[in-house]
């Protein structure tokens, strides 16, 4: 039988987070009613979500966040829940905290609409997030809480039936620079050659010479390995290509979009994987570049492209998502942190972005990733063996809730050159871990 939920007022926030938890995570259908008599007379599975129970029904107390229609600074209390500290505590409820308010706060990225001190790239720092402060960032807590809710409902409402979902792993690859030396031009490679001599960097010198002479494959040309290992594990990857014309000189260092080898690489990749745009660093301030770069990749592939991930994970809410929607993007893969692993939105389940300024759900689907290669190597300064252990923990946490594990890697981090020596095994082990039961 269908689940019935009583709420005296079904606000856009309530509708949004209930749809996400029950339909996307728990796979159970439900309906709302704001009429007490209708609720009382219903003989099927039901519960109320309000400030006080109607009678003796299963009751979840509302904190009040979901009844509001504006973003404001909140004083958020916490309480103990098992071994965790959780926000939005309530009393006299089936659970000791408002699971729906807490989930909405995380999934909507409420705190990112409030004033904060950004990092050097104007991003919201992971260490400012409530999940980080409560030591919840490494877990898909919204999915975990949903499973707890499911078990509670099943014990109280045994005639309620839930659907199921399966663990899924989706590897995603950012192509900031398709090749290290190939397609770079004589002047740039000559400058690299001179620099390598001056620094006594024999490895780099050897790569420049042998790549130029065609004796060795370009170190960043790791595409055959990627396609082969993805095929081996039955995975459909997503590749994001940076195609900037005169972008930010420091951060947009891609090969020229008109380069024939680059264009052929994009065409070949699109035959065996999904392909999206990697909006340039410069496109965040020069908005016209976003449409320009989207038009470039669509011209190369001769088809519409509606997937994206921001270069340098530059995400400013709601500005970035509004720009993406205006440009015709329907799926974004930016949701994650550069400095920390884990679940920025508290979930491992793709979700539609909720615009807190307009107080409505958008059609932009957000695909949250859990781990990035440079987070492990650059920010956390882990050794490959340590990285493997951490990734395994993240994968297991997603498997426990039958969620979707998204990884973010770069072609260059598989090159086995420079500071990426020894890191190819990390990617291989990650795919192996994802495949094991």
C-alpha positions as CSV (number, residue, x, y, z in Angstrom):
1,X,0.0,0.0,0.0
2,X,1.1,3.6,-0.6
3,X,2.7,5.5,2.2
4,X,0.7,8.6,3.4
5,X,2.5,11.5,5.0
6,X,0.6,14.2,7.0
7,X,2.1,17.7,7.0
8,X,-0.1,20.7,7.6
9,X,1.8,22.6,4.9
10,X,3.6,20.9,2.1
11,X,6.3,23.5,1.3
12,X,8.7,23.2,-1.7
13,X,11.4,22.2,0.7
14,X,9.4,19.4,2.2
15,X,8.3,18.1,-1.2
16,X,11.8,18.2,-2.5
17,X,13.6,16.3,0.3
18,X,10.8,13.8,0.7
19,X,10.9,13.0,-3.0
20,X,14.6,12.5,-2.8
21,X,14.6,10.3,0.3
22,X,11.6,8.2,-0.5
23,X,11.7,8.0,-4.3
24,X,15.4,8.2,-5.2
25,X,17.0,6.5,-2.2
26,X,14.4,4.2,-0.7
27,X,12.4,3.6,-3.9
28,X,8.9,3.7,-2.2
29,X,5.9,5.7,-3.4
30,X,4.1,8.1,-1.1
31,X,1.6,10.9,-1.0
32,X,1.0,13.9,1.1
33,X,-2.1,15.1,2.8
34,X,-2.7,18.3,4.8
35,X,-6.2,17.2,5.9
36,X,-6.2,15.7,9.3
37,X,-9.4,13.7,8.8
38,X,-8.1,12.2,5.6
39,X,-4.9,11.1,7.4
40,X,-6.8,9.7,10.4
41,X,-9.2,7.7,8.2
42,X,-6.4,6.2,6.1
43,X,-5.9,2.5,6.9
44,X,-2.6,2.1,5.1
45,X,1.0,2.9,6.2
46,X,1.3,6.5,7.4
47,X,3.2,8.9,9.6
48,X,3.0,12.6,10.4
49,X,5.7,15.3,10.0
50,X,4.7,18.3,11.9
51,X,5.4,20.1,15.2
52,X,3.0,17.9,17.3
53,X,1.3,14.6,16.7
54,X,-2.4,14.4,15.7
55,X,-3.0,11.3,17.9
56,X,-1.0,8.2,18.5
57,X,0.4,7.8,15.0
58,X,4.1,7.3,14.0
59,X,5.3,10.9,14.4
60,X,8.4,12.7,13.2
61,X,8.8,16.1,14.7
62,X,9.6,19.0,12.4
63,X,12.4,21.4,13.4
64,X,11.0,24.2,11.3
65,X,13.7,24.6,8.6
66,X,11.5,23.1,5.9
67,X,8.7,25.5,6.7
68,X,10.8,28.5,5.8
69,X,11.2,30.2,2.4
70,X,14.4,32.2,2.9
71,X,18.1,31.6,3.6
72,X,19.2,32.9,6.9
73,X,22.1,32.3,9.3
74,X,21.1,29.4,11.6
75,X,22.3,28.4,15.0
76,X,22.4,24.6,14.6
77,X,22.4,22.5,17.7
78,X,23.5,18.8,17.6
79,X,22.7,15.6,19.5
80,X,24.1,12.1,19.8
81,X,22.8,9.5,17.4
82,X,24.5,6.2,17.8
83,X,28.2,7.0,17.4
84,X,27.5,10.2,15.4
85,X,26.8,13.8,16.2
86,X,23.9,14.9,14.1
87,X,22.2,18.3,13.6
88,X,18.7,19.6,14.2
89,X,17.8,17.7,17.4
90,X,14.2,17.3,18.4
91,X,12.3,15.7,21.3
92,X,9.3,13.5,21.5
93,X,9.9,12.1,18.0
94,X,10.5,8.7,16.4
95,X,14.1,9.9,15.8
96,X,16.1,12.2,18.1
97,X,16.8,14.6,15.2
98,X,14.9,16.0,12.2
99,X,16.2,13.7,9.5
100,X,14.4,15.6,6.8
101,X,15.7,19.0,7.8
102,X,19.3,17.7,8.3
103,X,19.2,15.9,4.9
104,X,17.8,19.1,3.2
105,X,20.5,21.2,4.8
106,X,23.2,19.0,3.4
107,X,21.8,18.2,-0.1
108,X,20.7,21.8,-0.9
109,X,24.2,23.0,0.2
110,X,22.4,25.6,2.4
111,X,25.6,26.7,4.1
112,X,27.2,27.7,0.8
113,X,24.5,30.4,0.3
114,X,25.7,32.1,3.5
115,X,28.7,34.5,3.8
116,X,32.0,32.6,4.0
117,X,35.7,33.1,3.5
118,X,36.6,31.4,0.2
119,X,39.8,29.6,-0.7
120,X,42.3,30.9,-3.2
121,X,40.1,29.8,-6.1
122,X,37.0,31.4,-4.5
123,X,35.6,28.0,-3.6
124,X,33.7,27.0,-0.5
125,X,36.3,25.3,1.8
126,X,35.6,21.8,2.9
127,X,36.7,22.6,6.5
128,X,33.9,25.1,6.8
129,X,31.2,22.5,6.1
130,X,29.0,21.2,8.9
131,X,29.8,17.6,7.8
132,X,33.5,18.2,8.3
133,X,33.0,19.7,11.7
134,X,30.8,16.8,12.8
135,X,33.2,14.2,11.2
136,X,30.5,13.1,8.8
137,X,32.1,14.1,5.5
138,X,33.6,10.7,4.6
139,X,30.2,9.1,4.8
140,X,27.0,9.3,2.6
141,X,25.1,10.2,5.7
142,X,21.8,11.1,4.0
143,X,21.7,7.6,2.4
144,X,22.7,6.0,5.7
145,X,20.0,7.9,7.6
146,X,17.5,6.9,4.9
147,X,18.3,3.2,5.5
148,X,17.8,3.7,9.2
149,X,14.5,5.4,8.5
150,X,13.5,2.5,6.2
151,X,14.2,0.0,9.0
152,X,12.2,2.1,11.5
153,X,9.3,2.4,9.1
154,X,9.4,-1.3,8.2
155,X,9.3,-2.2,11.9
156,X,6.3,0.0,12.6
157,X,4.5,-0.3,9.2
158,X,5.1,-3.9,8.1
159,X,2.7,-3.6,5.1
160,X,4.9,-0.9,3.5
161,X,7.0,-2.2,0.6
162,X,10.3,-0.8,-0.6
163,X,12.0,-1.1,-3.9
164,X,15.7,-1.8,-4.3
165,X,18.8,-0.4,-6.0
166,X,22.3,-1.7,-6.8
167,X,25.7,-0.4,-6.2
168,X,27.2,1.4,-9.2
169,X,30.7,2.7,-9.9
170,X,31.1,5.5,-12.5
171,X,34.7,6.6,-13.2
172,X,35.0,10.1,-14.5
173,X,38.1,11.6,-16.2
174,X,39.1,15.3,-16.5
175,X,41.3,16.0,-19.5
176,X,42.9,19.4,-18.6
177,X,45.8,18.8,-21.0
178,X,45.3,15.9,-23.5
179,X,49.1,15.5,-24.2
180,X,52.2,16.7,-22.4
181,X,54.4,17.3,-25.4
182,X,52.5,16.2,-28.4
183,X,50.5,19.0,-30.1
184,X,52.3,21.6,-27.9
185,X,54.2,23.2,-30.7
186,X,58.0,23.8,-31.3
187,X,58.3,27.0,-29.2
188,X,56.7,25.5,-26.1
189,X,58.5,22.3,-26.3
190,X,61.8,24.1,-26.9
191,X,61.2,26.1,-23.7
192,X,60.5,22.9,-21.8
193,X,63.7,21.4,-23.3
194,X,65.8,24.3,-22.1
195,X,64.1,24.3,-18.7
196,X,64.7,20.5,-18.3
197,X,68.4,21.0,-19.1
198,X,68.7,23.9,-16.6
199,X,67.1,21.8,-13.8
200,X,69.0,18.6,-14.7
201,X,65.6,16.8,-15.1
202,X,66.8,13.8,-17.1
203,X,63.4,12.1,-17.0
204,X,61.6,15.1,-18.5
205,X,64.4,15.6,-21.0
206,X,64.1,12.0,-22.1
207,X,60.3,12.3,-22.5
208,X,60.6,15.4,-24.6
209,X,63.2,14.0,-26.9
210,X,61.6,10.5,-27.3
211,X,58.1,11.8,-27.7
212,X,59.3,14.3,-30.3
213,X,61.1,11.6,-32.2
214,X,58.1,9.3,-32.0
215,X,60.0,6.7,-30.0
216,X,57.8,6.9,-27.0
217,X,54.1,7.6,-26.5
218,X,53.3,10.9,-24.9
219,X,53.2,10.4,-21.1
220,X,49.8,11.9,-20.8
221,X,48.4,9.6,-23.6
222,X,46.9,7.1,-21.2
223,X,43.6,6.7,-23.1
224,X,44.2,3.1,-24.3
225,X,44.9,2.0,-20.7
226,X,41.7,3.8,-19.5
227,X,39.5,2.3,-22.2
228,X,40.9,-1.1,-21.7
229,X,40.6,-1.2,-17.9
230,X,37.1,0.3,-18.1
231,X,36.0,-2.4,-20.6
232,X,37.6,-5.1,-18.4
233,X,35.4,-4.1,-15.5
234,X,32.3,-3.3,-17.6
235,X,32.3,0.4,-16.7
236,X,30.9,3.3,-18.6
237,X,33.2,6.3,-17.9
238,X,32.6,10.0,-18.5
239,X,35.4,12.2,-19.9
240,X,35.4,16.0,-19.6
241,X,37.5,18.0,-22.1
242,X,38.9,21.4,-21.4
243,X,38.5,23.5,-24.7
244,X,39.5,27.1,-23.9
245,X,40.4,29.8,-26.4
246,X,42.8,32.2,-24.7
247,X,41.7,31.2,-21.2
248,X,43.3,32.0,-17.9
249,X,47.1,31.9,-18.6
250,X,47.9,30.1,-15.4
251,X,45.1,27.6,-15.0
252,X,43.7,27.0,-18.5
253,X,46.7,25.2,-20.1
254,X,44.9,23.0,-22.5
255,X,45.9,22.2,-26.1
256,X,44.4,24.6,-28.6
257,X,40.8,23.5,-29.4
258,X,41.6,23.5,-33.2
259,X,44.3,20.9,-32.9
260,X,43.4,18.0,-35.1
261,X,44.9,15.3,-32.8
262,X,42.9,16.7,-29.9
263,X,39.7,16.8,-31.9
264,X,40.2,13.2,-33.1
265,X,40.8,12.1,-29.6
266,X,37.5,13.6,-28.5
267,X,35.7,11.9,-31.5
268,X,37.3,8.5,-30.7
269,X,36.5,8.8,-26.9
270,X,32.9,9.6,-27.6
271,X,32.5,6.3,-29.5
272,X,33.2,4.3,-26.3
273,X,32.4,6.6,-23.4
274,X,30.3,9.6,-22.4
275,X,31.8,13.0,-23.1
276,X,31.2,16.4,-21.5
277,X,32.7,19.8,-21.3
278,X,35.2,21.0,-18.7
279,X,34.3,24.7,-18.4
280,X,37.5,26.7,-18.2
281,X,38.7,28.7,-15.2
282,X,38.2,31.8,-17.2
283,X,34.6,31.0,-18.0
284,X,33.6,31.7,-14.4
285,X,34.3,35.4,-14.9
286,X,33.8,35.6,-18.7
287,X,30.5,33.8,-19.0
288,X,30.4,33.9,-22.8
289,X,33.2,31.4,-22.8
290,X,31.0,28.7,-21.4
291,X,28.7,28.8,-24.4
292,X,31.7,29.1,-26.7
293,X,33.4,26.0,-25.2
294,X,30.1,24.1,-25.4
295,X,29.7,25.0,-29.0
296,X,33.2,23.9,-29.7
297,X,32.8,20.3,-28.4
298,X,29.3,20.1,-30.1
299,X,30.9,21.1,-33.4
300,X,33.5,18.5,-33.0
301,X,31.1,15.7,-32.2
302,X,28.2,17.0,-34.3
303,X,25.7,16.4,-31.4
304,X,24.4,18.1,-28.3
305,X,26.5,17.8,-25.2
306,X,24.8,18.5,-21.9
307,X,27.3,17.1,-19.3
308,X,29.9,19.2,-17.5
309,X,32.4,19.5,-14.7
310,X,33.9,22.8,-13.7
311,X,37.7,23.1,-14.1
312,X,39.3,23.5,-10.7
313,X,35.9,22.5,-9.3
314,X,35.0,26.2,-9.3
315,X,31.5,26.1,-8.0
316,X,29.7,29.2,-6.6
317,X,26.0,28.7,-5.6
318,X,23.7,29.6,-7.2
319,X,25.7,31.5,-9.8
320,X,27.5,28.5,-11.4
321,X,24.5,26.3,-11.7
322,X,22.3,29.1,-13.1
323,X,24.9,29.7,-15.8
324,X,25.1,26.0,-16.7
325,X,21.3,25.7,-17.0
326,X,21.3,28.8,-19.2
327,X,23.9,27.2,-21.4
328,X,21.9,24.0,-21.8
329,X,23.7,21.8,-19.4
330,X,21.5,19.1,-17.8
331,X,24.1,17.1,-15.8
332,X,26.9,18.5,-13.7
333,X,29.7,16.5,-12.0
334,X,31.4,19.2,-9.9
335,X,29.9,18.4,-6.5
336,X,32.8,17.5,-4.4
337,X,35.8,19.1,-2.7
338,X,39.4,19.5,-3.9
339,X,40.9,19.5,-0.4
340,X,39.0,16.6,1.2
341,X,37.5,13.3,0.1
342,X,33.9,12.5,0.9
343,X,30.4,13.6,0.2
344,X,30.0,17.4,-0.1
345,X,26.2,17.1,-0.3
346,X,26.0,14.3,2.2
347,X,24.9,11.8,-0.4
348,X,26.2,9.3,-3.0
349,X,22.9,9.5,-4.9
350,X,22.5,11.8,-7.9
351,X,20.0,14.6,-7.2
352,X,18.3,17.5,-8.9
353,X,19.7,20.8,-7.7
354,X,17.4,22.8,-5.5
355,X,17.6,26.6,-6.0
356,X,17.4,28.1,-2.6
357,X,17.0,31.6,-4.0
358,X,13.9,30.7,-6.1
359,X,12.9,27.9,-3.6
360,X,12.3,25.4,-6.3
361,X,13.8,22.2,-7.8
362,X,15.6,22.7,-11.1
363,X,16.1,20.2,-13.9
364,X,19.9,20.2,-13.4
365,X,21.0,16.8,-12.1
366,X,24.0,16.8,-9.8
367,X,26.3,13.8,-9.8
368,X,28.4,14.0,-6.6
369,X,31.9,12.5,-6.6
370,X,33.6,11.1,-3.6
371,X,37.3,11.1,-4.4
372,X,39.8,12.9,-6.6
373,X,43.4,11.9,-7.4
374,X,44.9,15.3,-6.7
375,X,43.1,15.4,-3.3
376,X,44.9,12.3,-2.3
377,X,48.3,13.3,-3.6
378,X,48.5,17.1,-3.4
379,X,46.2,18.1,-0.5
380,X,46.3,15.1,1.8
381,X,49.8,14.1,0.8
382,X,49.2,10.4,0.9
383,X,51.4,7.6,-0.4
384,X,49.8,5.4,-3.0
385,X,49.3,2.6,-0.4
386,X,47.5,5.0,2.0
387,X,45.4,6.3,-0.8
388,X,44.2,2.8,-1.7
389,X,43.1,2.2,1.9
390,X,41.1,5.4,2.0
391,X,39.5,4.8,-1.3
392,X,38.5,1.3,-0.2
393,X,36.8,2.8,2.9
394,X,34.8,5.2,0.7
395,X,33.8,2.5,-1.7
396,X,32.6,0.3,1.1
397,X,30.5,3.1,2.6
398,X,28.7,3.5,-0.7
399,X,28.2,-0.2,-1.1
400,X,26.6,-0.4,2.3
401,X,23.8,1.8,1.0
402,X,23.7,0.5,-2.6
403,X,24.6,3.9,-3.9
404,X,26.7,5.3,-6.8
405,X,30.4,5.8,-6.4
406,X,31.9,8.5,-8.6
407,X,35.6,9.0,-8.9
408,X,37.5,11.9,-10.4
409,X,40.8,11.2,-12.1
410,X,43.0,12.9,-14.7
411,X,44.8,11.3,-17.7
412,X,48.1,12.7,-16.5
413,X,47.9,11.1,-13.0
414,X,48.2,7.7,-14.8
415,X,51.4,8.7,-16.6
416,X,53.8,7.2,-14.1
417,X,56.0,10.2,-14.4
418,X,57.1,13.0,-12.0
419,X,55.1,13.1,-8.8
420,X,52.6,10.6,-10.3
421,X,55.0,7.7,-10.2
422,X,53.4,4.8,-8.4
423,X,49.9,6.1,-8.7
424,X,48.7,4.0,-11.6
425,X,48.2,1.1,-9.2
426,X,45.9,3.3,-7.1
427,X,43.5,3.6,-10.1
428,X,43.8,-0.1,-10.9
429,X,43.1,-1.1,-7.3
430,X,40.1,1.3,-7.1
431,X,38.5,-0.4,-10.0
432,X,39.2,-3.8,-8.5
433,X,37.7,-2.8,-5.2
434,X,34.6,-1.5,-6.9
435,X,34.1,-4.8,-8.6
436,X,34.4,-7.0,-5.6
437,X,31.3,-7.9,-3.6
